[in-house]
Amino acid sequence: FDYSLFSSGYTILVLPGIYDDSQDYSLIAPNFPFVLMSRDGPDTTIIELKFGTSPRYMFMIFSQGCDTTTQVIGFTFQNGAGYDNVNYSHGGAIKIWGNYDWGTQQYVESNPLIKNCIFTGNVSNESNNLNGGAIYIEGSSPVFVDCEFNGNSAPEMGGAILIKIGRAHV
């Protein structure tokens, strides 16, 4: 994403197709609300995270203190393995984490709305014993509506979702 091309409150409409991770990076969600939405839903708008062999990236990292006005709607996320631009991390497809404020000793949560999405074949990296096959949540409380989780796995905990400090509204 080139975040200079849109601003707070924008809706990005994605046409049907299979989109791969050939750009070789995970997207970092901006620190303003936006909606990323497929035009025709998850059956026809697929984010394929296994382009080539290694590394296998995750799709997006939410870490900027967003709320449910930040939304991802109508995608299939498949075959992610959690590479986050630096190393393998928790969460095969999406990582949602709050920033810990040492002054207040509380998390500044990231709470996006993930709606009408399918997560399939995602895995947290086995060689590093990471968790959250499809999604990893730490210090946040995202909302999931009408999402499906199929065939995701983790070597330790959270084959579909791992929540470490926080909660998910499903």
Accessible surface in RSA format (square Angstrom, percent):
REM  Atomic radii and reference values for relative SASA: ProtOr
REM  Chains: A
REM  Algorithm: Lee & Richards
REM  Probe-radius: 1.40
REM  Slices: 20
REM RES _ NUM      All-atoms   Total-Side   Main-Chain    Non-polar    All polar
REM                ABS   REL    ABS   REL    ABS   REL    ABS   REL    ABS   REL
RES PHE A   1    78.97  39.5  37.15  23.0  41.83 108.8  47.81  29.0  31.16  89.2
RES ASP A   2    79.13  55.4  64.73  64.4  14.39  34.0  28.03  66.0  51.10  51.0
RES TYR A   3    67.02  31.3  58.94  33.5   8.08  21.0  57.81  43.4   9.21  11.3
RES SER A   4   100.15  84.6  57.55  76.8  42.60  98.1  57.08 121.5  43.07  60.3
RES LEU A   5   138.72  77.3 111.00  79.4  27.72  69.7 115.55  81.2  23.17  62.4
RES PHE A   6    22.59  11.3  13.90   8.6   8.69  22.6  17.73  10.7   4.86  13.9
RES SER A   7    57.03  48.2  56.83  75.9   0.19   0.4  40.31  85.8  16.72  23.4
RES SER A   8    67.52  57.1  48.96  65.3  18.56  42.7  31.73  67.6  35.79  50.1
RES GLY A   9    57.43  70.8   0.00   N/A  57.43  70.8  32.13  88.2  25.30  56.7
RES TYR A  10   112.19  52.4 107.05  60.9   5.14  13.4  67.38  50.6  44.81  55.2
RES THR A  11    75.59  53.8  47.13  47.8  28.46  67.8  27.36  36.8  48.23  72.9
RES ILE A  12    43.12  24.5  39.48  29.4   3.64   8.8  43.12  31.1   0.00   0.0
RES LEU A  13    94.63  52.7  68.68  49.1  25.95  65.2  68.68  48.2  25.95  69.8
RES VAL A  14    26.14  17.2  22.91  20.7   3.23   7.8  26.14  22.7   0.00   0.0
RES LEU A  15    99.68  55.5  97.41  69.7   2.26   5.7  97.41  68.4   2.26   6.1
RES PRO A  16    45.92  33.5  27.01  24.6  18.91  68.7  27.10  22.4  18.82 117.0
RES GLY A  17    27.50  33.9   0.00   N/A  27.50  33.9  27.16  74.5   0.34   0.8
RES ILE A  18   124.14  70.6  93.32  69.5  30.82  74.3  93.32  67.2  30.82  83.6
RES TYR A  19    85.28  39.8  82.13  46.7   3.15   8.2  73.46  55.2  11.82  14.6
RES ASP A  20    62.93  44.1  40.24  40.0  22.69  53.7   7.40  17.4  55.53  55.4
RES ASP A  21    13.23   9.3   5.38   5.4   7.86  18.6  12.08  28.4   1.15   1.1
RES SER A  22    48.54  41.0  29.86  39.8  18.68  43.0  12.49  26.6  36.05  50.5
RES GLN A  23   126.60  70.8 109.89  80.3  16.71  39.8  35.19  74.9  91.41  69.3
RES ASP A  24    85.39  59.8  72.82  72.5  12.57  29.7  18.66  43.9  66.73  66.6
RES TYR A  25    95.76  44.7  84.74  48.2  11.02  28.7  61.87  46.5  33.89  41.8
RES SER A  26     2.73   2.3   0.00   0.0   2.73   6.3   0.06   0.1   2.67   3.7
RES LEU A  27    22.13  12.3  20.70  14.8   1.43   3.6  22.13  15.5   0.00   0.0
RES ILE A  28    68.16  38.8  65.19  48.6   2.97   7.2  65.19  46.9   2.97   8.1
RES ALA A  29     3.62   3.3   2.75   4.2   0.86   2.0   2.75   3.9   0.86   2.3
RES PRO A  30    11.15   8.1   2.85   2.6   8.30  30.2  10.50   8.7   0.65   4.1
RES ASN A  31   111.55  76.9  82.72  79.9  28.83  69.4  11.08  26.7 100.47  97.1
RES PHE A  32    46.17  23.1  42.25  26.2   3.92  10.2  46.04  27.9   0.14   0.4
RES PRO A  33    47.90  34.9  46.98  42.8   0.92   3.4  47.35  39.1   0.55   3.4
RES PHE A  34     0.72   0.4   0.00   0.0   0.72   1.9   0.72   0.4   0.00   0.0
RES VAL A  35    26.42  17.4  26.42  23.9   0.00   0.0  26.42  23.0   0.00   0.0
RES LEU A  36     4.65   2.6   4.65   3.3   0.00   0.0   4.65   3.3   0.00   0.0
RES MET A  37    62.11  32.2  62.11  41.1   0.00   0.0  39.41  33.5  22.70  30.1
RES SER A  38     7.72   6.5   0.24   0.3   7.49  17.2   0.00   0.0   7.72  10.8
RES ARG A  39   131.56  55.2 104.83  53.4  26.74  63.7  35.99  49.2  95.57  57.9
RES ASP A  40    75.09  52.6  44.15  43.9  30.93  73.1  21.26  50.0  53.83  53.7
RES GLY A  41    12.27  15.1   0.00   N/A  12.27  15.1  10.22  28.0   2.05   4.6
RES PRO A  42    15.47  11.3  15.05  13.7   0.43   1.5  15.05  12.4   0.43   2.7
RES ASP A  43   119.52  83.7  95.23  94.8  24.29  57.4  34.12  80.3  85.40  85.2
RES THR A  44    62.79  44.7  53.50  54.2   9.30  22.2  58.48  78.5   4.32   6.5
RES THR A  45     0.00   0.0   0.00   0.0   0.00   0.0   0.00   0.0   0.00   0.0
RES ILE A  46    33.18  18.9  33.18  24.7   0.00   0.0  33.18  23.9   0.00   0.0
RES ILE A  47    16.15   9.2  16.15  12.0   0.00   0.0  16.15  11.6   0.00   0.0
RES GLU A  48    29.68  17.0  29.68  22.5   0.00   0.0  19.17  37.1  10.51   8.6
RES LEU A  49     3.58   2.0   3.58   2.6   0.00   0.0   3.58   2.5   0.00   0.0
RES LYS A  50   104.23  50.9  89.69  55.0  14.54  34.6  36.47  32.8  67.77  72.2
RES PHE A  51   103.80  51.9  92.37  57.2  11.42  29.7  95.40  57.8   8.40  24.1
RES GLY A  52    50.56  62.4   0.00   N/A  50.56  62.4  35.81  98.3  14.76  33.0
RES THR A  53   120.05  85.4 103.89 105.3  16.17  38.5  77.72 104.4  42.34  64.0
RES SER A  54    87.22  73.7  56.94  76.0  30.28  69.7  33.24  70.8  53.98  75.6
RES PRO A  55    42.40  30.9  38.06  34.7   4.34  15.8  38.06  31.4   4.34  27.0
RES ARG A  56    45.35  19.0  45.35  23.1   0.00   0.0  10.20  13.9  35.15  21.3
RES TYR A  57    16.87   7.9  16.87   9.6   0.00   0.0   0.87   0.7  15.99  19.7
RES MET A  58     0.96   0.5   0.00   0.0   0.96   2.3   0.00   0.0   0.96   1.3
RES PHE A  59    20.30  10.2  17.80  11.0   2.51   6.5  19.18  11.6   1.12   3.2
RES MET A  60     0.18   0.1   0.18   0.1   0.00   0.0   0.17   0.1   0.01   0.0
RES ILE A  61    11.76   6.7  11.76   8.8   0.00   0.0  11.76   8.5   0.00   0.0
RES PHE A  62     0.71   0.4   0.16   0.1   0.55   1.4   0.71   0.4   0.00   0.0
RES SER A  63     9.87   8.3   9.30  12.4   0.57   1.3   0.82   1.7   9.05  12.7
RES GLN A  64    80.08  44.8  58.57  42.8  21.52  51.2   7.12  15.1  72.97  55.3
RES GLY A  65    30.83  38.0   0.00   N/A  30.83  38.0   1.97   5.4  28.86  64.6
RES CYS A  66    16.68  12.6   5.02   5.6  11.66  27.4  13.48  34.1   3.20   3.5
RES ASP A  67    78.96  55.3  76.62  76.3   2.34   5.5  33.13  78.0  45.83  45.7
RES THR A  68    57.42  40.8  55.37  56.1   2.05   4.9  23.95  32.2  33.47  50.6
RES THR A  69    74.02  52.6  68.87  69.8   5.15  12.3  68.12  91.5   5.90   8.9
RES THR A  70     0.77   0.6   0.77   0.8   0.00   0.0   0.18   0.2   0.60   0.9
RES GLN A  71    40.94  22.9  40.94  29.9   0.00   0.0   0.00   0.0  40.94  31.0
RES VAL A  72     0.22   0.1   0.22   0.2   0.00   0.0   0.22   0.2   0.00   0.0
RES ILE A  73    30.72  17.5  30.72  22.9   0.00   0.0  30.72  22.1   0.00   0.0
RES GLY A  74     1.48   1.8   0.00   N/A   1.48   1.8   1.48   4.0   0.00   0.0
RES PHE A  75     1.58   0.8   1.58   1.0   0.00   0.0   1.58   1.0   0.00   0.0
RES THR A  76     9.76   6.9   9.76   9.9   0.00   0.0   6.90   9.3   2.86   4.3
RES PHE A  77     0.04   0.0   0.04   0.0   0.00   0.0   0.04   0.0   0.00   0.0
RES GLN A  78    40.44  22.6  40.44  29.6   0.00   0.0   2.58   5.5  37.86  28.7
RES ASN A  79    43.39  29.9  43.39  41.9   0.00   0.0   0.39   0.9  43.00  41.6
RES GLY A  80     0.00   0.0   0.00   N/A   0.00   0.0   0.00   0.0   0.00   0.0
RES ALA A  81     5.81   5.3   5.81   9.0   0.00   0.0   5.81   8.2   0.00   0.0
RES GLY A  82     0.00   0.0   0.00   N/A   0.00   0.0   0.00   0.0   0.00   0.0
RES TYR A  83    41.60  19.4  41.60  23.7   0.00   0.0  12.74   9.6  28.86  35.6
RES ASP A  84    23.97  16.8  18.73  18.6   5.24  12.4   0.82   1.9  23.15  23.1
RES ASN A  85    60.53  41.7  33.95  32.8  26.57  64.0  23.54  56.6  36.99  35.8
RES VAL A  86   118.29  77.8  97.33  88.1  20.95  50.5 101.15  87.9  17.14  46.5
RES ASN A  87    82.92  57.2  80.82  78.1   2.10   5.1  27.25  65.6  55.67  53.8
RES TYR A  88    52.28  24.4  41.18  23.4  11.10  28.9  31.37  23.6  20.91  25.8
RES SER A  89    10.87   9.2   7.07   9.4   3.80   8.8   6.45  13.7   4.42   6.2
RES HIS A  90    47.05  25.7  47.05  32.7   0.00   0.0  22.71  23.4  24.34  28.3
RES GLY A  91     0.00   0.0   0.00   N/A   0.00   0.0   0.00   0.0   0.00   0.0
RES GLY A  92     0.00   0.0   0.00   N/A   0.00   0.0   0.00   0.0   0.00   0.0
RES ALA A  93     0.00   0.0   0.00   0.0   0.00   0.0   0.00   0.0   0.00   0.0
RES ILE A  94     0.18   0.1   0.18   0.1   0.00   0.0   0.18   0.1   0.00   0.0
RES LYS A  95    32.91  16.1  32.91  20.2   0.00   0.0   5.26   4.7  27.65  29.5
RES ILE A  96     0.00   0.0   0.00   0.0   0.00   0.0   0.00   0.0   0.00   0.0
RES TRP A  97    86.42  34.7  86.42  41.8   0.00   0.0  85.22  45.4   1.20   2.0
RES GLY A  98     1.34   1.7   0.00   N/A   1.34   1.7   0.00   0.0   1.34   3.0
RES ASN A  99    58.48  40.3  57.51  55.6   0.97   2.3  23.72  57.1  34.76  33.6
RES TYR A 100    78.05  36.4  55.03  31.3  23.02  59.9  36.08  27.1  41.97  51.7
RES ASP A 101    53.91  37.8  47.12  46.9   6.79  16.1  13.33  31.4  40.58  40.5
RES TRP A 102   199.78  80.2 185.42  89.7  14.36  33.7 162.85  86.8  36.93  59.9
RES GLY A 103    74.26  91.6   0.00   N/A  74.26  91.6  39.72 109.0  34.54  77.3
RES THR A 104    86.64  61.6  65.63  66.5  21.01  50.1  69.70  93.6  16.94  25.6
RES GLN A 105   127.79  71.5 110.19  80.5  17.60  41.9  16.49  35.1 111.30  84.4
RES GLN A 106   121.52  68.0 116.83  85.4   4.69  11.2  30.08  64.0  91.44  69.4
RES TYR A 107    57.22  26.7  36.54  20.8  20.68  53.8  21.95  16.5  35.27  43.5
RES VAL A 108    79.37  52.2  74.93  67.8   4.44  10.7  79.37  69.0   0.00   0.0
RES GLU A 109    56.49  32.4  46.35  35.1  10.14  24.2  15.28  29.6  41.21  33.6
RES SER A 110     0.00   0.0   0.00   0.0   0.00   0.0   0.00   0.0   0.00   0.0
RES ASN A 111    31.71  21.9  31.71  30.6   0.00   0.0   4.92  11.8  26.79  25.9
RES PRO A 112     0.00   0.0   0.00   0.0   0.00   0.0   0.00   0.0   0.00   0.0
RES LEU A 113    26.46  14.7  26.46  18.9   0.00   0.0  26.46  18.6   0.00   0.0
RES ILE A 114     0.01   0.0   0.01   0.0   0.00   0.0   0.01   0.0   0.00   0.0
RES LYS A 115    81.04  39.5  81.04  49.7   0.00   0.0  24.71  22.2  56.32  60.0
RES ASN A 116    59.39  41.0  59.10  57.1   0.30   0.7   9.05  21.8  50.34  48.7
RES CYS A 117     0.58   0.4   0.00   0.0   0.58   1.4   0.01   0.0   0.56   0.6
RES ILE A 118    28.54  16.2  28.54  21.3   0.00   0.0  28.54  20.6   0.00   0.0
RES PHE A 119     0.00   0.0   0.00   0.0   0.00   0.0   0.00   0.0   0.00   0.0
RES THR A 120    39.70  28.2  39.60  40.1   0.10   0.2  17.40  23.4  22.30  33.7
RES GLY A 121    29.17  36.0   0.00   N/A  29.17  36.0  21.72  59.6   7.45  16.7
RES ASN A 122     0.74   0.5   0.00   0.0   0.74   1.8   0.00   0.0   0.74   0.7
RES VAL A 123    24.51  16.1  24.51  22.2   0.00   0.0  24.51  21.3   0.00   0.0
RES SER A 124     0.00   0.0   0.00   0.0   0.00   0.0   0.00   0.0   0.00   0.0
RES ASN A 125    22.57  15.6  20.46  19.8   2.11   5.1   2.11   5.1  20.46  19.8
RES GLU A 126   115.44  66.3 103.56  78.3  11.89  28.3  32.23  62.3  83.22  67.9
RES SER A 127    98.00  82.8  58.60  78.2  39.40  90.8  57.56 122.6  40.44  56.7
RES ASN A 128    77.91  53.7  56.92  55.0  20.99  50.5  17.51  42.1  60.40  58.4
RES ASN A 129    85.43  58.9  76.15  73.6   9.28  22.4  10.64  25.6  74.79  72.3
RES LEU A 130    22.97  12.8  22.97  16.4   0.00   0.0  22.97  16.1   0.00   0.0
RES ASN A 131    16.93  11.7  16.93  16.4   0.00   0.0   0.00   0.0  16.93  16.4
RES GLY A 132     0.00   0.0   0.00   N/A   0.00   0.0   0.00   0.0   0.00   0.0
RES GLY A 133     0.00   0.0   0.00   N/A   0.00   0.0   0.00   0.0   0.00   0.0
RES ALA A 134     0.00   0.0   0.00   0.0   0.00   0.0   0.00   0.0   0.00   0.0
RES ILE A 135     0.01   0.0   0.01   0.0   0.00   0.0   0.01   0.0   0.00   0.0
RES TYR A 136     5.98   2.8   5.98   3.4   0.00   0.0   2.88   2.2   3.09   3.8
RES ILE A 137     0.00   0.0   0.00   0.0   0.00   0.0   0.00   0.0   0.00   0.0
RES GLU A 138    38.94  22.4  38.94  29.5   0.00   0.0   2.06   4.0  36.89  30.1
RES GLY A 139     1.65   2.0   0.00   N/A   1.65   2.0   1.65   4.5   0.00   0.0
RES SER A 140     0.00   0.0   0.00   0.0   0.00   0.0   0.00   0.0   0.00   0.0
RES SER A 141     6.39   5.4   3.58   4.8   2.81   6.5   3.58   7.6   2.81   3.9
RES PRO A 142     0.00   0.0   0.00   0.0   0.00   0.0   0.00   0.0   0.00   0.0
RES VAL A 143    35.93  23.6  35.93  32.5   0.00   0.0  35.93  31.2   0.00   0.0
RES PHE A 144     4.10   2.1   0.72   0.4   3.38   8.8   0.94   0.6   3.16   9.0
RES VAL A 145    55.23  36.3  51.58  46.7   3.65   8.8  55.23  48.0   0.00   0.0
RES ASP A 146   112.92  79.1  83.10  82.7  29.82  70.5  30.14  70.9  82.78  82.6
RES CYS A 147    29.26  22.1   2.32   2.6  26.95  63.3   2.32   5.9  26.95  29.1
RES GLU A 148    94.84  54.4  90.25  68.3   4.59  10.9  33.80  65.4  61.04  49.8
RES PHE A 149    56.45  28.2  27.79  17.2  28.66  74.6  28.25  17.1  28.20  80.7
RES ASN A 150    70.28  48.5  64.71  62.5   5.57  13.4  27.64  66.5  42.64  41.2
RES GLY A 151    70.69  87.2   0.00   N/A  70.69  87.2  41.68 114.4  29.01  65.0
RES ASN A 152    22.18  15.3   1.38   1.3  20.80  50.1   0.78   1.9  21.40  20.7
RES SER A 153    51.98  43.9  50.50  67.4   1.49   3.4  38.22  81.4  13.76  19.3
RES ALA A 154    23.80  21.9   0.17   0.3  23.62  53.7   1.69   2.4  22.11  58.6
RES PRO A 155    54.89  40.0  13.74  12.5  41.15 149.6  25.99  21.5  28.90 179.6
RES GLU A 156   100.12  57.5  68.80  52.0  31.32  74.6  10.32  20.0  89.79  73.3
RES MET A 157   113.77  58.9 107.28  71.0   6.49  15.5  75.38  64.1  38.39  50.9
RES GLY A 158    21.94  27.1   0.00   N/A  21.94  27.1  10.58  29.0  11.36  25.4
RES GLY A 159    31.57  38.9   0.00   N/A  31.57  38.9  18.71  51.4  12.86  28.8
RES ALA A 160    35.35  32.5  29.84  46.0   5.51  12.5  29.84  42.0   5.51  14.6
RES ILE A 161    41.16  23.4  22.56  16.8  18.61  44.8  22.56  16.2  18.61  50.5
RES LEU A 162    24.26  13.5  23.60  16.9   0.66   1.7  24.26  17.0   0.00   0.0
RES ILE A 163    71.54  40.7  45.24  33.7  26.30  63.4  45.24  32.6  26.30  71.4
RES LYS A 164   105.97  51.7 101.21  62.1   4.76  11.3  56.95  51.3  49.02  52.2
RES ILE A 165    98.99  56.3  80.49  60.0  18.51  44.6  90.29  65.0   8.71  23.6
RES GLY A 166    38.04  46.9   0.00   N/A  38.04  46.9  10.69  29.3  27.35  61.2
RES ARG A 167   136.78  57.4 135.03  68.8   1.75   4.2  54.59  74.6  82.19  49.8
RES ALA A 168    23.21  21.3   1.60   2.5  21.61  49.2   1.60   2.2  21.61  57.2
RES HIS A 169    83.42  45.6  78.21  54.4   5.20  13.3  51.09  52.7  32.33  37.6
RES VAL A 170   140.93  92.7  78.08  70.7  62.85 151.4  94.16  81.8  46.77 126.8
END  Absolute sums over single chains surface
CHAIN  1 A     7992.5       6221.8       1770.7       4263.2       3729.2
END  Absolute sums over all chains
TOTAL          7992.5       6221.8       1770.7       4263.2       3729.2
